[in-house]
Amino acid sequence: MTLFDDQVPRPSPPDDSPASGTPLADRMRPRTLVEVVGQDAVVGPGGFLARAIAQDRVPSLVFWGPPGSGKTTLARIIARETRARFVPFSAVTSGIKEVKALMAEAARLRRSGQRTLVFVDEIHRFNRAQQDAFLPYVERGDIVLVGATTENPSFEVNAALLSRCRVVVLAPLSPEALETLLRRALDDPERGLGGSGVELDRAALAAIAQLASGDARRALNLLEAVVADATAGEGGAPAEPLDAATVRRVAQRKVLLYDKSGEEHFNLISALHKSLRESDADAALYWLARQLAAGEDPLYLARRMVRFASEDVGLADPAALSRTLAAWDAYHRLGSPEGELALAQAAVYLALAPKSNALYRAYGRTRRTIEERPADPVPMAIRNAPTRLMKDVGYGEGYVYAHDVEEGVGGLDCLPDSLAGTRFYEPTDRGFEEELGRRLERFRELRSAVRARRGSEVGAPDGRRGGAAGES
């Protein structure tokens, strides 16, 4: 029978006594704030949560943090310390009908003096209607709502509900905090592995902490696997402490915290992009390699670097685009792991290339001009005239073939009359763009000179067919 099959549940305060066969991570779950490690800013003597529990004034909360940072554990501790019944609630398997039934039961029990703490795991998975169903009960104090999320609540939790909760940010556990938990599990004969006879040297504990990437559950699961592997043979526990090589053999490979559709995805790609922009080749290599190790699509990373080559390097180094496209093609042909080196080569090249976003800004200004202004007609001089009628009405009149002019330009104004003289592209003096800037000014001067000469030859003012505005 599931939690809400036939009747509204009446859960009791959480029971943390270890059950036979439960995973080590569950058995070693902290039961008091004193046992919690790695979140001193929240649960330490001066921390918000410690003071709120001591004063018996715990508000509704949203715990925001990565997996294994203690969200469920803290919710259970709050329920125990405040003598509230603990109701775990999954946003994945429960719907609005279950929410309303639970809220009605909580309101009834509150009138009899029984408090209810509703713990909603993965609260970001609830839709707006489901989240809104909690609002009146949170406002009246019928429940203390504790939501847990790995996603940024600013984006994933309704503003109305979020304004009635206090967001508590939980950090990934440091390697030191994880080693403390691992030693505690190895020494505890009741809930932990103290009776196994297995010991790990300091390097082995450090290896587990490093492989866990801040996740306490992952660290304890790996420790349990390492001990189980060591005691699987007929000889029992080994006489010597296990080393880091044993840990890595059992772990096989590091699994980094990563969600291709979640916030960490965007955090890491942002780190790569900003490292490239800062011309920090070492950081760029690190963030690239970290995403590859975590399972990011290498072709996605290649596409992002191609975009960077145009947006942030631009014409300061025109070769950046072709080199990045070559890296993309190389990976497409070779795959992993050989092709990853080509992506690394592109990342270092982009980091060390001169930077300019002048082209990016120029294109943006051009697009805004097109969106904000009417679609002006093409100047007659540069219109194509394939028929006699088009020539008769003036198409192509005044056109000068650039190759027939000594200066190599015909002195034409190629923008619409209303935009004559507008400058969209303003190069910097960095990299190759310094040379492009000189060329740009040179061609502007040549066009003006040719226009002036043509005007004097026909006795007309400078400009397009009788005097369009010149360059500004």
C-alpha positions in Angstrom: 0.0 0.0 0.0 1.3 3.5 -0.9 1.3 6.5 1.3 -2.1 7.8 0.0 -3.8 4.7 -1.3 -6.9 4.4 0.9 -6.7 7.0 3.7 -4.8 10.0 4.9 -1.6 8.9 6.6 -0.9 9.6 10.2 2.9 9.5 10.3 4.8 9.6 13.5 8.1 11.5 14.3 10.9 10.0 12.3 12.5 6.8 13.6 16.2 6.7 12.9 17.0 3.4 14.6 19.0 1.4 12.1 17.1 -1.4 10.3 18.7 -4.6 9.2 20.0 -4.4 5.6 19.6 -0.6 5.2 22.4 1.1 3.4 25.3 2.6 5.4 24.3 6.2 4.3 20.9 5.7 5.9 22.2 4.1 9.1 24.8 6.9 9.6 22.3 9.7 9.0 22.9 12.4 11.7 20.2 12.4 14.4 21.1 15.7 16.0 22.5 19.0 14.9 25.7 18.2 16.8 26.3 15.2 14.5 25.8 17.3 11.3 29.2 18.3 9.7 30.0 20.6 6.9 27.1 23.1 7.3 28.4 25.2 10.2 26.9 28.4 8.8 23.5 26.9 9.1 23.6 24.5 12.1 26.6 25.9 14.1 26.1 27.6 17.5 25.4 30.9 15.8 23.7 29.5 12.8 20.1 30.4 11.9 18.7 26.8 12.2 20.3 26.2 15.5 18.8 29.4 16.9 15.3 28.7 15.4 15.1 25.2 16.9 16.3 26.4 20.3 13.6 29.1 20.2 11.0 26.6 18.8 10.3 29.1 16.0 11.2 27.2 12.9 9.5 28.8 9.8 8.7 27.1 6.6 11.9 26.4 4.7 13.4 25.6 1.3 16.7 23.8 1.5 18.6 24.5 -1.7 21.7 22.4 -2.2 23.4 19.6 -4.2 22.7 15.9 -3.6 24.1 14.6 -0.4 24.4 18.0 1.4 21.9 17.1 4.2 18.5 18.4 3.1 16.5 15.4 4.2 18.6 14.9 7.3 18.0 18.4 8.5 14.3 18.1 7.9 14.2 15.0 10.1 16.2 16.7 12.8 13.8 19.7 12.8 10.8 17.4 13.2 12.4 15.5 16.1 13.6 18.6 17.9 10.3 20.4 17.6 8.2 17.3 18.4 6.4 17.5 15.1 5.1 14.6 13.1 7.2 14.1 10.0 5.4 13.5 6.7 7.7 12.8 3.8 6.1 13.8 0.5 7.5 13.1 -3.0 6.9 15.7 -5.7 7.6 12.9 -8.2 4.9 10.4 -7.2 2.2 12.6 -5.5 -0.5 14.8 -7.1 -2.7 17.7 -5.9 -5.3 15.3 -4.6 -2.8 13.9 -2.1 -1.6 17.4 -1.2 -5.1 18.6 -0.3 -5.9 15.4 1.7 -2.7 15.8 3.7 -3.3 19.5 4.3 -6.8 18.9 5.6 -5.5 16.3 8.0 -2.7 18.6 9.2 -5.3 21.4 9.9 -7.4 19.0 11.9 -4.4 17.8 14.0 -3.2 21.3 14.6 -6.5 22.1 16.4 -5.7 19.3 18.8 -2.2 20.6 19.4 -0.2 18.3 17.1 2.2 20.0 14.7 3.0 18.6 11.3 6.2 19.1 9.3 5.7 18.3 5.6 8.9 17.5 3.8 8.6 17.8 0.1 11.6 16.2 -1.7 12.3 17.7 -5.2 9.8 20.5 -4.7 10.8 22.0 -8.0 9.0 19.1 -9.7 5.6 20.3 -8.5 3.7 22.4 -11.0 2.2 25.8 -10.1 -1.2 24.4 -9.0 0.4 21.8 -6.7 2.7 24.4 -5.1 -0.2 26.9 -4.7 -2.2 24.2 -2.8 0.3 24.6 0.1 -0.1 28.4 0.4 -3.2 28.8 2.7 -1.9 26.1 5.1 1.6 27.6 5.3 0.0 31.1 5.9 -2.2 29.8 8.7 0.6 27.8 10.3 -1.2 24.5 9.9 2.0 23.0 8.7 5.7 23.7 8.6 6.7 23.2 5.0 10.3 22.1 4.3 11.0 21.8 0.6 14.2 20.3 -0.8 15.6 21.2 -4.2 18.8 20.9 -6.2 17.6 23.6 -8.6 17.6 27.4 -8.1 14.3 28.1 -6.2 14.2 31.6 -7.8 13.3 29.9 -11.1 11.6 26.7 -9.9 9.4 27.6 -6.9 6.4 29.9 -7.2 7.1 33.4 -6.0 4.0 33.4 -3.8 5.2 30.2 -2.0 8.8 31.3 -2.0 7.9 34.5 -0.2 6.4 32.5 2.7 9.5 30.4 3.1 13.0 31.0 4.1 15.6 29.7 1.6 18.5 28.0 3.3 21.5 27.4 1.0 23.5 24.2 1.7 27.0 23.9 0.3 28.6 20.7 -1.0 30.5 19.1 1.8 34.2 19.8 1.9 36.7 16.9 1.7 37.5 17.4 5.4 33.9 17.1 6.4 33.5 14.0 4.3 36.6 12.4 5.9 35.0 13.1 9.3 31.9 11.2 8.3 33.9 8.4 6.8 36.0 8.0 10.0 32.8 8.1 12.1 31.3 5.3 10.0 34.4 3.2 10.2 34.5 3.6 14.0 30.8 3.1 14.8 30.2 -0.6 15.7 26.4 -0.1 16.1 25.3 1.8 13.0 28.5 1.8 11.0 31.3 -0.5 10.0 33.2 -0.7 13.3 32.7 -4.5 13.5 34.0 -5.2 10.0 37.7 -5.2 11.0 38.6 -3.2 7.9 40.8 -0.1 8.1 41.6 2.5 5.5 44.7 4.6 5.4 44.5 8.4 5.2 45.1 8.4 1.4 42.2 6.0 0.9 39.8 8.2 2.9 41.0 11.2 1.0 40.4 9.4 -2.3 36.8 8.6 -1.3 36.2 12.2 -0.3 37.6 13.4 -3.6 35.6 10.9 -5.6 32.4 11.9 -3.8 32.5 15.5 -5.0 30.8 16.9 -1.9 28.1 14.3 -1.7 27.9 12.6 1.8 25.6 9.8 0.5 28.0 9.0 -2.4 31.0 9.0 0.0 29.3 6.5 2.4 28.0 4.3 -0.4 31.5 4.1 -1.8 33.0 3.3 1.6 30.5 0.5 2.0 31.3 -0.9 -1.4 35.1 -0.8 -0.6 34.6 -2.6 2.7 32.3 -5.2 1.2 34.9 -5.8 -1.5 37.6 -6.2 1.1 35.7 -8.7 3.1 34.2 -10.7 0.2 36.9 -13.4 0.3 37.2 -16.3 2.6 40.1 -14.7 4.6 37.9 -11.9 6.0 39.2 -8.4 6.6 42.7 -7.7 5.3 45.5 -7.3 7.8 46.8 -4.1 6.3 44.8 -0.8 5.9 43.3 -0.4 2.4 45.0 2.2 0.2 43.9 4.7 -2.4 44.5 2.3 -5.3 42.0 -0.1 -3.8 39.4 2.7 -3.6 39.9 3.7 -7.2 39.7 0.1 -8.4 36.3 -0.3 -6.7 35.1 3.1 -7.8 36.3 2.6 -11.3 35.7 6.1 -12.4 34.7 9.5 -10.8 31.1 10.5 -11.3 30.9 14.3 -11.1 27.9 16.3 -10.0 26.3 17.2 -13.3 22.8 17.6 -14.7 22.7 18.3 -18.4 19.3 20.1 -18.0 19.8 21.7 -14.6 21.5 24.7 -13.1 24.9 23.0 -12.8 25.0 22.6 -16.6 24.7 26.3 -17.0 27.1 27.1 -14.2 29.8 25.0 -15.8 29.4 26.3 -19.4 29.3 29.8 -18.0 32.6 29.1 -16.2 34.2 27.9 -19.4 32.9 30.9 -21.4 34.1 33.4 -18.8 37.5 31.8 -18.5 38.0 32.0 -22.2 36.9 35.7 -22.2 39.4 36.3 -19.3 42.2 34.8 -21.4 42.8 32.2 -18.6 43.9 29.1 -20.5 44.4 27.0 -17.4 40.9 27.6 -16.1 39.5 27.1 -19.6 41.1 23.7 -19.8 39.9 22.8 -16.3 36.2 23.6 -17.0 36.3 22.0 -20.4 37.8 18.7 -19.0 35.4 18.8 -16.1 32.4 18.9 -18.3 33.8 16.2 -20.6 34.5 14.0 -17.6 31.0 14.5 -16.3 29.4 13.3 -19.5 28.6 16.6 -21.3 28.1 16.2 -25.1 31.5 17.2 -26.6 29.8 18.5 -29.7 27.8 20.9 -27.5 31.1 22.2 -26.1 32.4 22.5 -29.7 29.4 24.6 -30.7 29.8 26.9 -27.7 33.4 27.5 -28.6 32.5 28.2 -32.2 30.0 30.8 -30.9 32.8 32.3 -28.7 35.1 32.5 -31.6 32.7 34.9 -33.3 31.3 36.7 -30.3 34.3 37.3 -28.2 37.3 36.9 -30.4 35.7 38.1 -33.6 37.9 39.8 -36.1 40.7 40.4 -33.6 41.8 37.0 -34.8 39.8 35.7 -37.8 41.7 32.4 -37.6 39.9 31.6 -34.3 36.7 30.6 -36.1 38.3 28.3 -38.6 40.5 26.7 -35.9 37.5 26.0 -33.7 35.5 24.6 -36.6 38.5 22.4 -37.3 38.5 21.1 -33.7 34.7 20.4 -34.0 35.3 18.5 -37.2 38.3 16.6 -35.7 36.2 15.5 -32.7 33.3 14.5 -35.0 35.8 12.3 -36.9 37.8 10.8 -34.0 35.3 10.8 -31.1 36.5 10.2 -27.5 39.1 10.2 -26.1 41.3 11.1 -29.1 39.1 14.0 -30.3 39.0 15.6 -26.9 42.5 16.8 -27.4 41.3 18.8 -30.4 38.7 20.6 -28.2 41.4 21.3 -25.6 43.6 22.8 -28.4 40.7 25.1 -29.5 40.1 26.1 -25.9 43.7 27.2 -25.3 43.8 29.0 -28.7 40.6 30.9 -27.9 41.8 31.8 -24.4 45.1 33.2 -25.7 43.7 34.9 -28.8 43.2 38.7 -28.8 39.6 39.6 -27.9 37.0 41.9 -29.5 33.3 41.9 -29.4 33.1 44.7 -32.0 31.6 42.5 -34.6 29.0 41.1 -32.1 28.1 44.7 -31.1 28.0 45.8 -34.8 25.6 43.0 -35.7 23.4 43.8 -32.7 23.2 47.5 -33.7 22.4 46.4 -37.3 19.6 44.1 -36.1 18.1 46.8 -33.8 18.2 49.3 -36.7 16.3 46.9 -39.0 13.7 46.2 -36.3 13.2 49.8 -35.3 13.2 51.6 -38.7 11.2 51.2 -41.8 12.5 49.0 -44.6 14.1 51.7 -46.8 14.5 51.0 -50.5 17.8 49.8 -52.0 19.6 52.8 -53.5 19.0 52.9 -57.3 22.7 52.9 -58.2 23.3 49.4 -56.6 20.1 47.8 -57.9 20.3 45.0 -60.4 18.9 45.9 -63.8 18.4 42.7 -65.9 15.6 44.1 -68.1 15.2 47.2 -70.3 12.2 48.5 -68.3 14.3 48.4 -65.0 17.1 50.3 -66.7 14.6 52.9 -68.1 13.2 53.6 -64.6 16.7 54.2 -63.2 17.8 50.8 -61.8 21.7 50.8 -61.8 21.9 54.4 -62.8 25.1 55.9 -61.4 26.7 52.6 -60.7 30.5 52.6 -61.0 32.4 49.3 -61.3 35.0 49.4 -58.6 37.6 47.5 -60.6 37.5 50.2 -63.3 38.6 52.9 -60.8 42.2 53.5 -59.8 41.4 53.6 -56.1 39.5 50.3 -56.3 36.2 51.8 -55.1 33.4 53.5 -57.0 32.6 56.1 -54.4 29.0 54.8 -54.0 26.8 55.2 -50.9 25.5 51.6 -50.5 23.3 52.3 -47.4 19.7 53.7 -47.8 19.5 57.5 -47.9 18.2 57.7 -44.4 21.2 55.7 -43.0 23.9 57.3 -45.1 27.0 57.8 -43.0 25.9 55.3 -40.3 28.7 53.3 -38.8 27.8 50.0 -37.4 31.2 48.3 -37.1 33.7 50.1 -34.9 36.8 47.9 -34.6 39.1 47.9 -31.6 42.8 48.3 -31.7 43.4 44.7 -30.5 44.9 42.0 -32.6 44.1 41.9 -36.3 41.3 44.4 -35.8 43.8 47.2 -35.5 44.7 46.5 -39.1 41.0 46.2 -40.1 40.4 49.6 -38.5 43.1 51.2 -40.7 41.6 49.5 -43.8 38.1 50.7 -42.8 39.2 54.3 -42.5 41.3 54.1 -45.7 38.3 52.8 -47.8 36.0 55.5 -46.3 38.6 58.2 -47.3 38.9 56.7 -50.8 35.1 56.6 -51.3 34.9 60.2 -50.3 37.8 61.2 -52.6 36.2 59.4 -55.5 32.8 61.0 -54.9 34.4 64.4 -54.7 36.3 63.9 -58.0 33.2 62.6 -59.7 31.2 65.5 -58.4 33.7 68.0 -59.8 33.8 66.2 -63.1 30.0 66.5 -63.7 29.7 69.9 -61.9 27.4 68.4 -59.3 27.7 68.5 -55.4 29.5 65.6 -53.7 27.3 62.7 -53.1 24.8 60.3 -54.6 23.2 61.6 -57.8 23.1 65.3 -56.9 24.1 65.4 -53.3 23.4 62.7 -50.7 24.9 63.2 -47.2 28.5 62.2 -46.9 30.2 60.0 -44.3 30.1 61.2 -40.7 
